[in-house]
C-alpha cells in the first residue's frame, strides 16, 4: 500500500496527457515505510491516458545510497530514456524507516517497489540493482519469480561474508561493530541493524540458480575494488544459458563507476529482454 506525499501532476499538451513524477511512502509486509519516487520517463500515453508498453525500471541502490542521492538520480535520469523508472530508499537509508539489514529483509522493500511500479500501468518490469542492491534483485527474482520480467545485477557479490579486499573489511567493521554503526548513522546517514542474520539469507549465487527462466544480465568492472572478477564469473556460471555477463574494462564499483554509455546499453538490454 502506498501513501502519497507529493501529488502527481497531469497536464495536457498537444492533446495528450503529460505525466509527472509521483512520490510516496510504501508499506512493506513487515511494516516499514519505504520512500519511493516514480517517473514515467519515455512512457507514451495515448489520448485516453492509457500507458503504452514501455517497461518500468525499478532501481535498487547500493549500501549507503538513497533515492535523493545525486548518483541515484543520475541512474534514474539515464533510464527514463527507455521507460518509466521507480527509485526508492532501502530501509535504514534516507527518509525510509527501519534499519538496514545489509541485503536480507531489503527483499521486502523491493517487492513493494515492484508492485507499486506495476500499479502505474506498466506490464513489464526490469529490476536493476547495484552492489548490495545487485544481490537483492537476484534474491527477489528467485523468491518471487513472477514479479519481474528481467533482472540486471551490477557489481554484486556472489557469496556472503567476503573480506578479501580492504573496502570489504572496512564495510564489515561498519556493520558489525557498535562504533562502526555510529559512523554509519552519522557519517553515511545509514541506520544499520545491530542483529546478525538469522537465518542467513539465500546467497546470490544460489539465488541465480533458482531464477530461470527470468533473463539475467550480470555487469561487473574488472577494476572493482570491492569484489574481484571471480564473483561475477561465479554468478554467470550459475546462470548458464539464461544469463549474460558483461565484464567491463576499467570499471570500478557500482553506481559511481557506471558511465552514461554503460547505462544506455543496460537500458537497451532491458527493453529488449523484458518482452
BELWODA-V352696 format. One line per field, one symbol per residue. ss: DSSP state (H for helix, E for strand, C for the rest). Layout:
ss->???
This chain:
ss->CEEEEECCCEEEECCEEEECCEEEEEECCCCCEEEEEEECCCCCECCCCCECCCCEEEEECCCCCCCCCHHHHHHHHHHCCCCEEEEECCCCECCCCCCECCCCCHHHHHHHHHHHHHHCCCCCEEEEEECHHHHHHHHHHHHCCCCCCEEEEECCCCCCCCCCCHHHHHHHHHHHCHHHHHHHHHHCCECECCCCCCCCCCCHHHHHHCCCCCEEEEEEECCCCCCCCHHHHHHHHHHHHHEEEEEECCCCCHHHHCCHHHHHHHHHHHHHHCC
